[in-house]
Amino acid sequence: MPEGTDLFEIIHTTRAMRRLKPDPVPDELIRMILLAGQAAASGGNTQRWRFLVLKDQKIKKAVQAYYKQAFDEVVGPRYASSAPPPGSDTAKYRRQLAAVEYLTDHYHQAPVWIVACLEDGPNPGRSAGSSIYPAVQNMLLAARALGLGSTLTTRHIAYEKEVDAAMGIPPGFHSYAILPIGYPMGRFGPLGRGPLTDVVYLDGWGKPYPGI
Ligand SMILES: Cc1cc2nc3c(=O)[nH]c(=O)nc-3n(C[C@H](O)[C@H](O)[C@H](O)COP(=O)(O)O)c2cc1C
């Protein structure tokens, strides 16, 4: 086990790691990540999840083409016209965009993808994702604890029919996230977030919580 497995250290250094080496990842580590995912909560403990592990270069490349198309059509223009988020600044936001573009171009080269899928029926409602994203976050934290990088990605959903078909996901199930996993080129580091006091209230919307 790599150093630094304290839970709070893991949480506070689980950055989006978008630059990944193509080196293979041992199946035993993928198994540990999947077990962490399966340990998550799901509504009513229904566990209607499936985790599709993808190593097949042809399938990943087919999905990457749609992922790139969604960048060109939506995400790239949005970055160009939006302000840096809380805890960031213009320079950091530019670096984020460069990393997003890098992942877009190299998505399929991540050695392993875990595609988090859910049996959500034909008309999934607002709460559907709440039974799969806890598993996704567990897997991101587990990957980080094992020294592996990943990023929660959902952009492929812009072309959900096409990509789910390319990945062979059957009717009744949908993909909710793709986690490209590999050994990171860079280092895990601190996260950029705004002040906690800006987003937490006590006993009424907008009322400050002096205890924090
Ligand atoms: C719902 C959701 C969807 C996301 N989709 C993508 C994506 O498709 N591509 C990508 O590069 N990052 C994606 N991200 C990652 C976010 O951009 C990232 O969490 C954010 O920039 C904060 O990064 P940091 O944790 O490194 O500070 C997604 C994150 C979430 C929560």
The ligand as an ORCA input file, in Angstrom:
! r2SCAN-3c Opt
* xyz 0 1
  C     -20.585     15.163    -12.523
  C     -19.157     15.401    -12.951
  C     -18.816     15.239    -14.280
  C     -17.514     15.447    -14.705
  N     -17.185     15.220    -16.014
  C     -15.928     15.423    -16.426
  C     -15.558     15.126    -17.757
  O     -16.346     14.636    -18.566
  N     -14.283     15.367    -18.124
  C     -13.351     15.864    -17.255
  O     -12.194     16.063    -17.661
  N     -13.663     16.120    -15.963
  C     -14.920     15.896    -15.540
  N     -15.251     16.111    -14.221
  C     -14.210     16.515    -13.274
  C     -14.355     17.951    -12.813
  O     -14.054     18.835    -13.849
  C     -13.419     18.125    -11.630
  O     -13.931     17.374    -10.566
  C     -13.268     19.559    -11.224
  O     -12.608     20.253    -12.215
  C     -12.505     19.680     -9.916
  O     -11.241     19.148    -10.103
  P     -10.247     18.949     -8.877
  O     -10.919     17.933     -7.991
  O      -8.979     18.435     -9.503
  O     -10.085     20.245     -8.198
  C     -16.536     15.857    -13.767
  C     -16.875     15.985    -12.417
  C     -18.172     15.730    -12.000
  C     -18.505     15.816    -10.534
*
